[in-house]
Every structure is written in C-alpha cells, then in structure tokens.
Amino acid sequence: MTDETEWVIAITGGHSHSTAMLLDLHKGVIGAMAGTRVNLHTDPKRAADHFFRLIDGLETDAGEVQIVRRAKKVVIALAGAAFLEDQNLAASRLSARYTVALEQSSYKRFVVVDDTWAGLVAGTFGLTGTCACAGTGASVFVGDGTQPTGWQGKIDGWGAIIGDFGSGFQMSVDFMRQLGREEERTNRIPPIFESLRQFVATHHSENGHELHSPTPHGELFDFAFSTAIDDFDDIQRWFDDLVANDPNAWRIGLASIAAVITRSAEPPVSDPLAMMLIENAAKDFAESIRLACNRFDHARVNPIVLQGGMFDHSPTFKRIVLANAHKLTSSKVFHSKYRPVVGAAVIAASGFPPNIHNGAAKDLMSKIDQYRGKYRSLLINPSTDSDLCLPIA
C-alpha cells in the first residue's frame, strides 16, 4: 500500500444525516457513504462516534483502508460551524481517533467549515453568491468572494429553538401546535393525524433512538421513538417521553415529523393543514433571503443557490421560495445540482483560502458526473431542476 497524495475526503454533517466522499483528484470518485447525524450542537455526545462509523463505511465502499492518513486533505462541512471556536472544537474531537497518524503530517489535515459555505461552492463552484439552505435547520449565507470568518455573511441559523425560520424543525413545532388547535376548534381529529400515527409507528422502538434503517438514498435514520401514538390523547405523553429519553437529540426526532407534512401537502392528499404549514414555512424562509439581500448589496447581482431537504421533498416549498427569490436578484436562482459534500470536495482540492479556477472546476465536475455508484444521489441531487453551475474565472 502506498500513500495517495491526491486523495481528498469531503464530509457534510447535519442535524439528521451525514455524507462522505473519497475523491481522487485525477481519477474521480472512489467511494461515497451516508451516515447518521454528525452535529456537535444537537447531539454532542455521539457526534464523534457517528463520524468514525461514517469513515469506516466510506472505507468499505471504496475498498480502501487508512484513508484519513493517506488523504491530502479532509474537509468537514458542519451545520452551525461558522465560528472559529466551533470549527477548532469540531476538528479536535473528530480527528481524535487519527491523532497518531496525523502527527506524521507537517500541515493541518482536518479542516472544518460551515455547511452553507460548502453549499454555495457546490452550487456555483465559486465563492460569490448566496446559499439559502433549508432542511432540519435553516440559514442563509452570502459569499463575497473571500473565505468567510465568523458570522460574516450569515442570516439566521440561530438554532432550532430561537431561530431557523422556515426549517423542518420549526414547521414540525407549528404542526404539533396546530394539530391540537384544529381538534379543539372543530371537535374532530384532523385527518392528517393518521399519517402522524403511522409515521411514529414505523419508527418506533421500545429502546428509543438506537434504530438503524437505511432510507432509499442509503441514509441512516437512527432516531426511533420510544413511545407510540395510538390515540390523539397520546400526543402529550409521546412528546414528554421524546424529550425525557434524549435531552439533546429529541429535536431530531421532532423535526423528522416534517416528512408527514411534506408528503401530505402534495396531491393527491393535499391536506389543508399541511398545505398551510408548508406555505408559511416557505414565506418565513423567503423572508430570510430578503433580509440577506437587503443587508448585503452584492447579493442582488449574484446567484442564489437553494440547498437542503425542504427543497428536495416539498415542491410547494420550493415553488414559493423560488418565486420570491427571483425578485431579489438580477442573477440566477436555482436548486443546486450538486450537494454540499461536493462543495466540501472543491474546497479541499482548492487550498486555503480556496483558489478555484474555471478549468479545474469543470474537470472536477466532469469526474463527479461520471460517478455511477449506488450512492450517486448523495452527491448529485436527482430532484434538481437545473444543471446550472457557474465556476468563476
């Protein structure tokens, strides 16, 4: 076995799942893997363990060993990692398993960046523009062509409880509140309750969150509910048990309820409560984009890139946000073809601060497009409506 100095490892860690890619800068994608959440804010106790499992899975898919030691650079894009202190803490914890190997290197091997910056780079293959990211959490980042530091260019992203307007978590909170309100208003159980009951039953385990079931995209949904919802009156007890059983990760479980809403809002169901919640969430998130464009003048002449699960899973959310965002910039607004993990790979390949050249960007795009492995959808969004990519000169 010889060291492969032209390998880079790109990783994105979010509130609900994570993605990893091993890329040979000359040969293309060697492997990809999905895992559960890697987030030091919502699940600090298990973040490192989840990260190590993700790397192990990536080695299995790639058919390689000791990839961290052999890689030229490891770039990890995490939700809520805008501040240098958070980045250094995350890099320290996530690299702990590999410390001995990394001491052989004369330069810093692990680099942590904010996920919205990686999302922007994935969409534009550049450093200028706006990334509007809405998934379990939500925030907007405006890039000015330089490597961001701290909260520079950020709008919202204050977290599940006090911010993240338009996020899956906030929509799930509104759903649970409105579900009870609707029953009290009409004296009838809302029809969407049955979808909620079935969803919880599907992800129910008496042992709580330690349930591992791959999704169609290979992601691991490892949050199981310890309490079922059999009747409408069970909702309060279900929520109390959810919080009590996992004081950190309960937010992930609650946010997962967004799947019930997004599925029910579209035809043929078109549930009125779900439709209202989707529309309100989309308007809230569109307001974050508007605030970003008002605060940063250059945002009005540069592209707006849409990233995140809310755009992947809700056509209505996507349509409303697109309609509002198109009014805010003279440039393009589009749902990114490439996911943030590709942006992390571009950053890893381009140095610090990144120096992205048009030719190199196109070459990297071509190599990723050629990947036909079973985890292709982790890198390239199958639901995107645009092949647009704008590498800078």
Secondary structure as UniProt FT lines:
FT   TURN            5..6
FT   STRAND          7..13
FT   STRAND          17..24
FT   TURN            25..27
FT   STRAND          28..36
FT   TURN            40..42
FT   TURN            44..46
FT   HELIX           47..62
FT   HELIX           67..70
FT   STRAND          73..78
FT   TURN            79..80
FT   HELIX           84..94
FT   HELIX           96..98
FT   HELIX           99..102
FT   TURN            103..104
FT   STRAND          110..114
FT   HELIX           115..124
FT   STRAND          128..134
FT   STRAND          138..144
FT   TURN            150..153
FT   STRAND          154..156
FT   TURN            160..162
FT   TURN            165..166
FT   HELIX           168..186
FT   TURN            191..192
FT   HELIX           193..202
FT   TURN            206..209
FT   STRAND          213..214
FT   TURN            216..217
FT   STRAND          220..221
FT   HELIX           232..234
FT   HELIX           235..245
FT   TURN            247..249
FT   HELIX           250..255
FT   TURN            256..257
FT   HELIX           258..265
FT   TURN            267..269
FT   HELIX           272..295
FT   HELIX           297..301
FT   STRAND          304..307
FT   HELIX           309..313
FT   HELIX           315..325
FT   TURN            326..328
FT   STRAND          333..335
FT   HELIX           340..350
FT   TURN            351..354
FT   HELIX           358..369
FT   TURN            374..375
FT   HELIX           376..378
FT   TURN            382..383
//
